[in-house]
Amino acid sequence: MSDQAPTVEELQESIDELLTYRERLYNDVVGLGKKLRLSQKKIEATIKDHPELTRIDEILQQLNQQRDTQLKQ
């Protein structure tokens, strides 16, 4: 196992996969909210406070920064 930093391509692949997963999770949360006939405001609050979506956003921000740093080198 190597200790090398991931390549820009590997970082982008991870970002793309996480974005796809985030979109699916977001759509599931919205769909469930609509099934439960929650108000749009309540659905938006649920999304804002959803721990998994929040964590995905944090990881995406880190991956984007790492990718951008590598692109500048």
C-alpha positions as CSV (number, residue, x, y, z in Angstrom):
1,M,0.0,0.0,0.0
2,S,1.5,3.4,-1.0
3,D,1.4,6.6,1.0
4,Q,1.1,8.7,-2.2
5,A,-1.4,11.5,-2.3
6,P,-4.4,10.7,-4.6
7,T,-4.1,12.0,-8.2
8,V,-6.3,14.8,-9.5
9,E,-8.2,12.1,-11.5
10,E,-8.8,10.0,-8.4
11,L,-10.0,13.0,-6.4
12,Q,-12.3,14.0,-9.3
13,E,-13.7,10.5,-9.4
14,S,-14.4,10.6,-5.7
15,I,-16.0,14.0,-6.0
16,D,-18.2,12.8,-8.9
17,E,-19.3,9.7,-7.0
18,L,-20.1,11.7,-3.8
19,L,-22.1,14.2,-5.8
20,T,-24.1,11.4,-7.4
21,Y,-24.8,9.9,-4.0
22,R,-25.6,13.3,-2.4
23,E,-28.1,14.0,-5.2
24,R,-29.8,10.6,-4.7
25,L,-30.0,11.1,-0.9
26,Y,-31.3,14.7,-1.4
27,N,-34.0,13.5,-3.8
28,D,-34.9,10.7,-1.3
29,V,-35.3,13.1,1.5
30,V,-37.4,15.5,-0.6
31,G,-39.5,12.6,-2.0
32,L,-40.2,11.3,1.5
33,G,-41.1,14.8,2.7
34,K,-43.6,15.2,-0.1
35,K,-45.1,11.7,0.6
36,L,-45.5,12.8,4.2
37,R,-47.0,16.1,2.9
38,L,-44.6,18.2,4.7
39,S,-44.4,21.9,3.9
40,Q,-41.6,23.0,1.6
41,K,-40.2,25.0,4.5
42,K,-40.1,21.8,6.7
43,I,-38.5,19.8,3.9
44,E,-35.8,22.5,3.5
45,A,-35.2,22.6,7.2
46,T,-34.8,18.8,7.2
47,I,-32.3,18.9,4.4
48,K,-30.4,21.7,6.1
49,D,-30.1,19.7,9.3
50,H,-29.6,16.3,7.7
51,P,-26.4,14.9,9.3
52,E,-25.4,12.8,6.3
53,L,-25.9,15.5,3.8
54,T,-24.0,17.9,6.0
55,R,-21.1,15.5,6.3
56,I,-21.1,14.9,2.5
57,D,-20.9,18.6,1.9
58,E,-17.9,18.9,4.3
59,I,-16.1,16.0,2.6
60,L,-16.8,17.5,-0.9
61,Q,-15.4,20.8,0.2
62,Q,-12.2,19.1,1.4
63,L,-11.9,17.1,-1.7
64,N,-12.4,20.1,-3.9
65,Q,-9.7,22.1,-2.0
66,Q,-7.3,19.2,-2.3
67,R,-8.0,18.8,-6.0
68,D,-7.6,22.6,-6.6
69,T,-4.3,22.6,-4.6
70,Q,-2.9,19.8,-6.7
71,L,-4.0,21.5,-9.9
72,K,-2.0,24.6,-9.0
73,Q,1.2,22.6,-8.5
